[in-house]
């Protein structure tokens, strides 16, 4: 049985996190608070609870559920098993795509609040460069 670990990430905005999860395209469940149970690869219910959950069937055959739990300060932390967060595991790849999409969504949200538009410019290696453009 793989132990879950909580990752200190900078998911501070619920809407940007939800948009990132949708953008990545992996089915997920959501709740207003940390009411969704996480399950291990044997289908055993774990004590961890989250507001967003990607079920193990959407990650890989021997995976555990992955969650995003709401903290008291309103931010979110990722909950992922040691197995799924290992190098080369699909869970880690999904989490990295969510982090990238969240960053783009959050920069775009913050820029719009300040009167800027954002252009996404593909960069070498699959990364994205963001260019801020002042709106007139």
C-alpha positions as semicolon CSV with decimal commas, in nm:
position;residue;x (nm);y (nm);z (nm)
1;X;0,000;0,000;0,000
2;X;0,145;0,331;-0,111
3;X;0,138;0,617;0,137
4;X;-0,012;0,951;0,034
5;X;0,190;1,269;0,062
6;X;0,078;1,628;0,059
7;X;0,264;1,864;-0,173
8;X;0,307;2,231;-0,090
9;X;0,206;2,390;-0,421
10;X;0,087;2,739;-0,504
11;X;-0,274;2,664;-0,604
12;X;-0,432;2,974;-0,451
13;X;-0,731;3,028;-0,680
14;X;-1,010;2,769;-0,708
15;X;-1,130;2,889;-1,049
16;X;-0,780;2,868;-1,199
17;X;-0,732;2,518;-1,055
18;X;-1,067;2,402;-1,190
19;X;-0,987;2,550;-1,533
20;X;-0,647;2,375;-1,529
21;X;-0,807;2,040;-1,447
22;X;-1,052;2,085;-1,735
23;X;-0,774;2,193;-1,972
24;X;-0,564;1,886;-1,895
25;X;-0,864;1,675;-1,994
26;X;-0,851;1,409;-1,722
27;X;-1,196;1,346;-1,572
28;X;-1,230;1,466;-1,214
29;X;-1,490;1,507;-0,942
30;X;-1,537;1,817;-0,731
31;X;-1,711;1,927;-0,414
32;X;-1,746;2,255;-0,227
33;X;-1,517;2,134;0,054
34;X;-1,294;1,840;0,141
35;X;-1,571;1,582;0,131
36;X;-1,452;1,347;-0,144
37;X;-1,275;1,029;-0,028
38;X;-0,955;0,909;-0,192
39;X;-0,911;0,540;-0,274
40;X;-0,597;0,330;-0,304
41;X;-0,514;0,097;-0,591
42;X;-0,692;-0,195;-0,420
43;X;-1,010;0,015;-0,398
44;X;-0,961;0,071;-0,026
45;X;-1,095;0,400;0,111
46;X;-0,820;0,614;0,259
47;X;-0,859;0,873;0,536
48;X;-0,754;1,160;0,306
49;X;-1,030;1,387;0,176
50;X;-1,022;1,646;-0,101
51;X;-1,232;1,902;-0,288
52;X;-1,111;1,783;-0,632
53;X;-1,032;1,418;-0,706
54;X;-0,894;1,242;-1,013
55;X;-0,993;0,878;-0,977
56;X;-0,729;0,609;-1,011
57;X;-0,897;0,461;-1,320
58;X;-0,818;0,789;-1,499
59;X;-0,452;0,781;-1,395
60;X;-0,340;0,422;-1,455
61;X;-0,399;0,056;-1,374
62;X;-0,204;0,034;-1,048
63;X;-0,254;0,396;-0,946
64;X;-0,421;0,557;-0,646
65;X;-0,664;0,849;-0,656
66;X;-0,507;1,197;-0,668
67;X;-0,671;1,488;-0,488
68;X;-0,651;1,859;-0,427
69;X;-0,749;1,952;-0,071
70;X;-0,869;2,292;0,040
71;X;-0,653;2,444;0,314
72;X;-0,782;2,679;0,585
73;X;-0,623;2,976;0,404
74;X;-0,829;2,901;0,089
75;X;-0,541;2,758;-0,116
76;X;-0,515;2,397;-0,233
77;X;-0,254;2,128;-0,177
78;X;-0,203;1,825;-0,398
79;X;-0,245;1,480;-0,242
80;X;-0,068;1,212;-0,444
81;X;0,067;0,871;-0,352
82;X;0,439;0,805;-0,329
83;X;0,398;0,552;-0,611
84;X;0,217;0,790;-0,847
85;X;0,457;1,077;-0,779
86;X;0,761;0,871;-0,873
87;X;0,976;0,958;-1,171
88;X;0,820;0,827;-1,492
89;X;0,476;0,764;-1,338
90;X;0,162;0,888;-1,514
91;X;0,037;1,055;-1,194
92;X;0,346;1,278;-1,183
93;X;0,304;1,363;-1,552
94;X;-0,061;1,459;-1,497
95;X;0,030;1,669;-1,193
96;X;0,301;1,851;-1,391
97;X;0,051;1,929;-1,672
98;X;-0,197;2,060;-1,412
99;X;0,073;2,282;-1,258
100;X;0,162;2,427;-1,598
101;X;-0,202;2,486;-1,697
102;X;-0,273;2,642;-1,355
103;X;0,021;2,881;-1,396
104;X;-0,097;2,994;-1,738
105;X;-0,456;3,037;-1,619
106;X;-0,350;3,231;-1,309
107;X;-0,115;3,463;-1,501
108;X;-0,393;3,525;-1,753
109;X;-0,645;3,599;-1,476
110;X;-0,408;3,836;-1,296
111;X;-0,308;4,011;-1,620
112;X;-0,670;4,073;-1,720
113;X;-0,741;4,225;-1,379
114;X;-0,462;4,474;-1,453
115;X;-0,573;4,560;-1,807
116;X;-0,345;4,328;-2,003
117;X;-0,414;4,058;-2,257
118;X;-0,202;3,744;-2,275
119;X;-0,067;3,576;-2,584
120;X;0,059;3,218;-2,559
121;X;0,374;3,167;-2,762
122;X;0,497;2,806;-2,802
123;X;0,860;2,769;-2,701
124;X;1,111;2,489;-2,762
125;X;1,070;2,174;-2,557
126;X;0,692;2,199;-2,523
127;X;0,695;2,495;-2,288
128;X;0,478;2,801;-2,330
129;X;0,598;3,160;-2,321
130;X;0,344;3,419;-2,214
131;X;0,354;3,766;-2,362
132;X;0,158;4,042;-2,191
133;X;-0,007;4,299;-2,418
134;X;-0,149;4,625;-2,283
135;X;-0,514;4,661;-2,385
136;X;-0,620;5,001;-2,510
